[in-house]
Amino acid sequence: MALATIATPGPAVTATSLGELGTLALSWRRALRAQNKSPRTIVGYLEGVRFFDEYLERTGMPRRVTAIRREHVEAFIAEQLERFRPSTAATRYRSVQQLFRFLVDEGELRASPMANMSPPAIPEEPPAVLTDEQLRALLHACEGTAFAERRDMALVRVFLDTGMRLAELASLRVVRRRPRRSIATCARGPRTVPRRTSDCGSVSAGP
């Protein structure tokens, strides 16, 4: 039975499909829904298992859970790393891992084939940083005396000077000015962040 059908209820379960990955994933989906997992979490889990099931079928590896071994999972993860980013492979690793944990809890397996496995390492990828030329162009685009231009300039400068998160900047409520430094108090958290300069103007995005 193809795992692609697990997103819709009611696929036929035959004697030959009992114990196969796709059939048991149906029970797992029902358990996840009963645990009130978010729809996004359920879709993510099932997608990872679907990719694994399709890989097993495509490569002729066993799909019956009692026959799946560590080397089958490792081959799948290695293939995912060749095709996708490490973070994607790690997400699918954890999806399959969660399914096997469920199957152990349900008594379908004595032990998970992933019991002694480790997820793929995700190398740190520093975010792209604007160049000096790009920063100058950004600030130049905010120049002007109209309200919108002054607002945009203040927001951009606060963002640059504090390094606060985007969500914090969007929820910014108060900027307290002091003689030698300025303090921005973020509504989320709450968290207070110092500003490196004090010539950015005052920002108030709410009461």
Protein Blocks (a to p, Z undefined) as FASTA:
>chain_A
ZZklmmpghiacdfklgopaklmmmmmmmmmmmnopafklmmmmmmmmmmmmmmmmmnop
afbfklpcfklmmmmmmmmmmmmcfklmmmmmmmmmmmmmmmmmnopafbdfklmgccdd
ddddddddddfklmmmmmmmmgcjbfklmmmmmmmmmmmmnopafklmmmpfbdcddfkb
ccdddfbhpacdddfbfcnopadfbZZ
